[in-house]
């Protein structure tokens, strides 16, 4: 199994298909069309499940249908670029409420 470190791999924000949940050893929602936004600059960790991150990061993560996810990705990247916070400052306040 390869370990991916966003800082080494060169990305900080990614839109990915939301992984299925494992309930009592069985995958639930494996045919999901939901996507989630992972932002390491906001302090999110791609190795954590949705239910393992704080509510403010859950609001950033989504879930989103693909078109809404692309729009959320672009908006989120734009907010980071506007603020121009130096790299290494990981825990920002959330910039916009999605719901």
N, C-alpha and C positions, 0 to 999 in steps of 0.2 A: 504494500500500500504506500503510495506516495504522499508525503506531507507537503501541503501547499501553504506558504507563508505569503500573505498579500504584499508585505513590504519587499520581499525578495522577488516575487513574481511580477511586480510592477503595477499592481492594481490596488485601488482603495475602495471603489464602489463597483458593485456587480449586480445585474439582474439575472436571477437564476430560477429554474423551475423549482417550486416548493417540493421538498422531498416528502415521501409518504411517512405517516406516523406508524410507529411500531406499537401495537397494543396486544399484550399477552403473547408476544412472539410472532404476531401476524402483521403484515403491512396493511395499513388502512389508507385509502385514498391514493392508491398507486397510479390511477389513471387521471390524476389531477391536471387541470389546465391552469392552475394558479401559479403565479410567479411571485417572488419576493425580492426585495431590494436589500442588499447587505452593504453597509457603509462602515468600513473600518475606521474612518476618520471620526465618526460619531461614537466609536467605542464598541461597535458590534463585532462579533466573532463568528466567522462562517462555519466554524466547527460546532457551534451551539444550535440546538433545536429551537424553533420558534417559542415554545413554552419555557425555554430556559433563559430567555433574554428579558430585560425589564420592559414594562408596558410602553415606555416612550420609544424604545427601539422596535417593539412590535408594531407601533403605529407607522414607523418608517418602513418596516419590512413588508407590510401589506397584510393579506395577499391581494394581488392584482391580476386581472385578466391581462393578456400580453400587451394590448394597445395602451391600457392605463399604466402598466408597468413601464413601458418605454417612456411615456410622458412623465411619470414620477421620477425615473432615472435622470432624464434631461433636466427637470426642474431641480432635483437634489444636487446634481453636479453644478448647476448654475449658481445655486445658493452658496456652495462652498467657494466657488471662484469669486463671487462678489465679496465675500468676507476676507478672502486671502489670509486665512489663518495659517501660521507656519506649521510645517510638517512636524509631527510628534505631539501636537496638542490633540489628544484623543477624545476626551469627553466634552463635547460641545452641548449646549442646550439644543433641543430640537427646534428646527427653524420654521416648520409649518405643520399644522395639524391636518391630517388627511381626512379624518372623520368628524 
